[in-house]
């Protein structure tokens, strides 16, 4: 299991001098393989994190598309509501004129 508190970018000291072959002071094949395995583990961790970042980028891209669609739908709704309000205002203005005409007729008839 991966340690979430460890960073793949922190260099862990690898002391080859402690693991050197006694005869020539050169690292053994086992020492080299241990170093290569440590590098492979770090690269695997980096790859996992890069994969996670790519997935997050895809999620944010989809989220951005959804937000744009919602904004477009909202703008369409707003335009529709504005048109209905304009019609109602026009109708109320017209009814105000009609009420004034009827009132003047009634007043004229009452005289």
C-alpha positions as CSV (number, residue, x, y, z in Angstrom):
1,X,0.0,0.0,0.0
2,X,1.3,3.5,-0.9
3,X,2.2,5.8,1.9
4,X,0.2,9.0,1.3
5,X,2.5,11.1,3.5
6,X,5.6,10.3,1.4
7,X,6.5,12.3,-1.6
8,X,8.0,10.9,-4.7
9,X,10.2,13.9,-5.0
10,X,12.0,13.5,-1.7
11,X,15.3,11.8,-2.2
12,X,15.9,9.0,0.2
13,X,19.5,8.4,0.8
14,X,20.9,5.3,-0.8
15,X,24.2,4.5,0.6
16,X,26.0,2.2,-1.8
17,X,29.1,2.2,0.3
18,X,27.4,0.1,3.0
19,X,26.3,-2.4,0.4
20,X,29.5,-2.7,-1.6
21,X,31.1,-6.0,-2.4
22,X,34.1,-6.5,-0.1
23,X,36.5,-7.4,-2.8
24,X,36.7,-4.4,-5.2
25,X,34.6,-1.6,-3.6
26,X,32.2,-1.8,-6.5
27,X,28.4,-2.2,-6.1
28,X,27.1,-5.7,-6.7
29,X,24.4,-6.5,-9.2
30,X,22.1,-6.9,-6.2
31,X,22.9,-3.3,-5.1
32,X,22.3,-2.0,-8.6
33,X,19.0,-3.9,-8.8
34,X,17.9,-2.5,-5.4
35,X,18.6,1.0,-6.7
36,X,16.8,0.4,-9.9
37,X,13.8,-1.1,-8.0
38,X,13.7,2.0,-5.8
39,X,13.7,4.2,-8.9
40,X,11.0,2.1,-10.5
41,X,8.8,2.4,-7.4
42,X,9.2,6.2,-7.5
43,X,8.4,6.3,-11.2
44,X,5.4,4.1,-10.6
45,X,4.2,6.6,-7.9
46,X,4.7,9.5,-10.2
47,X,2.8,7.7,-13.0
48,X,-0.1,7.1,-10.6
49,X,-0.2,10.7,-9.6
50,X,-0.1,11.8,-13.2
51,X,-2.9,9.5,-14.0
52,X,-4.9,11.0,-11.2
53,X,-4.2,14.5,-12.4
54,X,-5.3,13.5,-16.0
55,X,-8.6,12.1,-14.5
56,X,-9.1,15.3,-12.6
57,X,-8.5,17.4,-15.7
58,X,-11.1,15.3,-17.6
59,X,-13.6,15.8,-14.7
60,X,-13.0,19.5,-14.7
61,X,-13.4,19.7,-18.5
62,X,-16.7,17.9,-18.2
63,X,-17.8,20.1,-15.3
64,X,-16.9,23.2,-17.4
65,X,-19.0,21.9,-20.3
66,X,-22.0,21.3,-17.9
67,X,-21.7,24.8,-16.5
68,X,-21.7,26.3,-20.0
69,X,-24.8,24.3,-20.9
70,X,-26.5,25.4,-17.7
71,X,-25.6,29.0,-18.4
72,X,-26.9,28.8,-22.0
73,X,-30.2,27.2,-20.7
74,X,-30.5,29.9,-18.0
75,X,-29.9,32.7,-20.6
76,X,-32.6,31.1,-22.8
77,X,-35.0,31.0,-19.8
78,X,-34.2,34.6,-18.9
79,X,-34.9,35.8,-22.5
80,X,-38.3,34.0,-22.4
81,X,-39.2,35.5,-19.1
82,X,-38.2,39.0,-20.3
83,X,-40.4,38.6,-23.4
84,X,-43.3,37.5,-21.2
85,X,-42.8,40.5,-18.9
86,X,-42.6,42.9,-21.8
87,X,-45.9,41.5,-23.2
88,X,-47.5,41.8,-19.8
89,X,-46.3,45.4,-19.4
90,X,-47.6,46.2,-22.9
91,X,-51.0,44.6,-22.0
92,X,-51.2,46.5,-18.8
93,X,-50.4,49.7,-20.5
94,X,-53.1,49.0,-23.1
95,X,-55.6,48.1,-20.4
96,X,-54.8,51.3,-18.5
97,X,-55.7,53.3,-21.7
98,X,-58.9,51.2,-22.1
99,X,-59.9,51.8,-18.5
100,X,-59.3,55.6,-18.9
101,X,-61.5,55.5,-22.0
102,X,-64.3,53.6,-20.2
103,X,-64.1,55.9,-17.3
104,X,-64.4,59.0,-19.5
105,X,-67.4,57.4,-21.3
106,X,-69.1,56.6,-18.0
107,X,-68.4,60.2,-16.8
108,X,-69.8,61.5,-20.1
109,X,-72.9,59.3,-19.8
110,X,-73.5,60.3,-16.2
111,X,-73.6,64.0,-17.2
